[in-house]
Amino acid sequence: MTEHDLKILAVFFNGVIIIAMVVSGIWVGLDAYRNGRNKAEALMWGFFAGWFLVVGPIFYVFFKKRFYKS
């Protein structure tokens, strides 16, 4: 592999990671909004899940019932 090939591969994997972060953030934000959270709280959940790619969505799924008890 040449240096050019490695750069293309790195850009590809960085793109995949960014897309996964955006998708997980959107999914968690929409789910939080559908479960009765206001827009600001749903947005914050989305940012949290997007920023912490693996931990955020897992944390949300396991603890959303505890946080959503009103």
N, C-alpha and C positions, 0 to 999 in steps of 0.2 A: 504494500500500500504506500502510496506517495503521501506527501504532506497535504496536498490538495484533497485527496480522498478522505484523509482523516478530518480535515476541516468540514467537509460536506457531511460526514457522519456525525460530527459533533453538533453541527447546526440542526441536523435532523432530530437527534435525540433531545436537544434543548427544546425544539419545537414540540415534540411529543410530550415532554414534561409540562410545558406551559399550557398546552391544550388540556391535559389531564387536570391541571390545577383549576383552570377556568370552568371546565365541565363539572368538577366536584363542587366548586363554589356555587355555581348556578343551581345544581340539583339540591344542595342543602338549603340554599336560600329560598327556593320555590317551595320545598317541602315545609320549611318553617313557616312560611307565609300561609300555606294551605292548612296548617295545623293551628292557626289562630294567632300567630305572632304578628305584631304590627310591622310596617315596612322597614322601620329603622332596625328593629331587632332581627328581622329576617336578613337584612343586608349585612349586619354584623356577623351572624352565623355563616353567611356565605363567604365573607372575607376570611373568617377563622378557618373554615374548611378548605378554602382555596389556598391559603398560605401554608397550612400544615397538611400537605397533600395526603398522607396516609392517616395520620393521627386525627385530623379534624373530622372527616366523615365518620370514622369509627366511633369517636367520642360522641358525636351527634346522635348516631343511631342507638348507642347504648344508653345515653343519658337523656334523650329528648322527653321521655315520659315523665321523668322526675322534674324536669324544668317546666313542663307544660301543665303541671297540675295547678289548677287555679282555685 
